Amino acid sequence: MPGKRQFVLCVLLLCNLSAGRGG
């Protein structure tokens, strides 16, 4: 899949934002 790396980056960003905002 050509958009796998971008998807992973998006997930990581969302996780980071969620953790930073919730934690």
Secondary structure, 3 states (H helix, E strand, C coil): CCCHHHHHHHHHHHHHHHHHHHC
